Amino acid sequence: MTARIRSLLASGPLMVALNSGRTVRLSPGCWSADLRDAEVADNAHLDKLRRRGDIEVEQSDEEPEGPADQGEIPGGSKPQRSRKRPGAAG
């Protein structure tokens, strides 16, 4: 199962902490990428934002596709770049 989170705020970004320790940054009115249901289940921070009316959570029966299958959140971390110069030995 998957879930998506939408910011209901009119201005300013919103940071949402997930159960894995990662965070999702949401611009006003924007939806997150598909997240595993385990990321949002029994999440006190998420429940607080929902009670305040800051977010909306949409549940789906579909399985996530792509990078989310390996536990990665699209747009999360960037791949490490090598510090070696092209053609340098060693």
N, C-alpha and C positions, 0 to 999 in steps of 0.2 A: 504494500500500500504506500501511497505517497501523499504528501501534503504540500500546500503552497501557502505563503503568508503574504498579505497585502497591507501596506501602510495606509491608514485612514486619516493621517495627519494632513493638514492643509499646507504646512510649511516646514522646512528643515528635514534632514535625514533622520532615520530611526535605526538604531543598532539593536538587533535581536540575538540574544545568546541562545545557542542550541545545546542539547544534551551532551554532544560530543566535545564541547568546549569551544567550538568554532562560533563565529558570529556572522550574521547576514546584515548587510547595510541596505536599507530600503529608502528610496526617494519617495516623496509624497505621492500617493496614489498608485505606486508600482507594486508588481507581484514579484516574489522570489522565484528562483528556479525550483523545479520539483525536488522535494526533500524526502528522505525516508521517514516513515511514520514514527520510528523510534527517536528521531531528532526532536519531535515536538510533543511526544507523549509524556504526561506527568512532569511538565516543565513549569516550575513556579513562576519564572520570569515571563514566560509566554502567557500564562494564565492571568497574571497581573495586568499585562498590556491589553489583553482581550477584555477584561472587566472594565478597564478605564476607557475602552472604546478606541484605542489607538491602532489596533490591528484587527484583521479578519483572517481566519484560518479556513482553508478549503481542503477537504479530504477527498481522495480519489482512490479507486480500486486498482489503478494501473501501476505497474512496476516502473521505477525510474529507468531512464535510458542513458547511455553514454557514461561520462565520468562519474556520475552519482552512483553507479553500480560499484565502483571501487571505493566508495566512501569519500569521494572528492566533491566539493561544491564548485560548480562552474563559476569562474571569476574569483575564486578563492586565492590560492597562492600561485605565483608565477614560477616557472621552472628556473633553476639555478643556471647562471651563465658562467662559462669557464673564464678564468682570469688569465689564461695563457694566451700569448700572442700567436697568431697564425704563423706557422713555420718555425716556431721556437723549439729548441730541443729540450727534452726532459719532462 
